[in-house]
Amino acid sequence: MGGIEVLLDDSIRLAERAKAAGVDVTIEVWDGMTHGFQIYGDQLEDSKRAIENVKNFIYNLFQK
């Protein structure tokens, strides 16, 4: 999520609660990025890297 995301605190709390419940959680906060910054994957390097990280997370879930 973006570091200047309006829902940043809520997202962090959700991730903490999910992890406490045994859910495999990874949370990344991208400094200076806003809500939905990943949609600019063809224009911003941070967006490209964030999308790649999501892809790798999902891929690794199915490798277990």
Residue pairs with C-beta under 8 A, 6 or more apart in sequence:
1 7
1 8
1 11
1 27
1 28
1 29
1 30
1 33
1 35
2 8
2 29
2 30
2 32
2 33
2 34
2 35
2 36
2 37
3 29
3 30
3 31
3 32
3 33
4 32
4 33
4 34
5 11
5 29
5 33
5 34
5 35
6 35
7 35
8 29
11 27
12 27
12 29
15 25
15 27
18 25
19 25
24 61
26 53
26 57
28 50
28 53
30 37
30 46
30 50
33 46
33 50
37 44
37 46
37 47
37 50
38 47
38 50
38 51
38 54
39 47
40 47
41 47
41 48
41 50
41 51
42 48
